[in-house]
Amino acid sequence: MTVVAAPTLHVTKGHGTQNDFVLLDDRDARVELSAALVRGLADRRAGVGGDGVIRVVASEHLPEGVAALAEEPAAHWFMDYRNGDGSVAEMCGNGVRVFAAYLERLGLWDAADGELALGTRAGVRRVRRVEVPAGIGDDVWYAVDMGRWHLPGGADAVRAGADAEVDVAGLEVARAGLSVDVGNPHVVLALGDEDELAAADLSRAPQVTPVPPNGTNVELVVPLGEHEAPDGSLVGRLRMRVHERGVGETRSCGTGACAAALAVRTWAGVGAPDVWLVDVPGGTVRVSVLPDGHVELAGPAVLVAAADVDLTALTAGR
Ligand SMILES: N[C@@H](CCC[C@H](N)C(=O)O)C(=O)O
């Protein structure tokens, strides 16, 4: 009898503040990463489970990667990010850190050699290893220059503090929200206190008006005040929950944390801190608003498992 081996796919599971991903080393672009395959891998009952799927691919193999190489010839590796529902997203802040940890595991980057430049659909991102802030666990931390951010609503939105209305299940009235673009779309709304934050029902997607043409991620935030760092600078703190486009409620969102800090800083006005600690259900990340119009995200990245996925079993019935 001839035994024919089932086609398998070797994957790694990782997370950044519990925003979890299925990682795939496809450096030579041999895998047809269909939406159905992404949904299968991300499925928490019939698959591996994750909020998204991240593929490592050599930039030269994708048109978006070639664009990244034109921006930065050192961006050899491209982060092909997919949401759990199979949709393609421009960017994933927690994902970039986990991608960097995965490249280290694969021997494709050594943090001791200096920063990593990588391609994403939102442009090139740069990553370096950083010290873990005191009192925030002992995982390895990475800082990512997340590039330029902007408020799509412009000066009018800054003046009004809002450019959207957001209806969230579990909250009695619709709230004003501020749109923030950090390479992917976000709408941030402030809630009165932590009880209200807990009352929000994010099992259903918040309804945003006007309807964003490409969908949006939605962050609910409660500012927690400010404290003085040992160097005398001000550090802001806020708590956040998020409903991610293409996923649902997740335990963290790196681009969402950046958007949340940028919105709260905009609302606070002149003199507001440039550095924010953002508490999410899955941990804490740090957001720093840089003087050059960029924003930096720092936080942990953890690789927890590796497995060979039986593709026949995974895709049966899909
Ligand atoms: N969790 C990510 C964001 C992933 C993409 C997002 N759902 C979108 O569709 O824009 C992060 O950490 O930034």
The ligand as a Gaussian input file, in Angstrom:
#p B3LYP/6-31G(d) Opt

LIG

0 1
 N       -4.325000      44.269000      15.206000
 C       -3.652000      45.128000      14.325000
 C       -4.459000      45.761000      13.226000
 C       -4.857000      44.713000      12.193000
 C       -5.551000      45.285000      10.973000
 C       -6.900000      45.864000      11.262000
 N       -7.852000      44.900000      11.714000
 C       -7.411000      46.544000       9.977000
 O       -8.199000      45.937000       9.230000
 O       -7.001000      47.676000       9.725000
 C       -2.706000      46.084000      15.027000
 O       -2.103000      45.652000      16.024000
 O       -2.483000      47.194000      14.558000

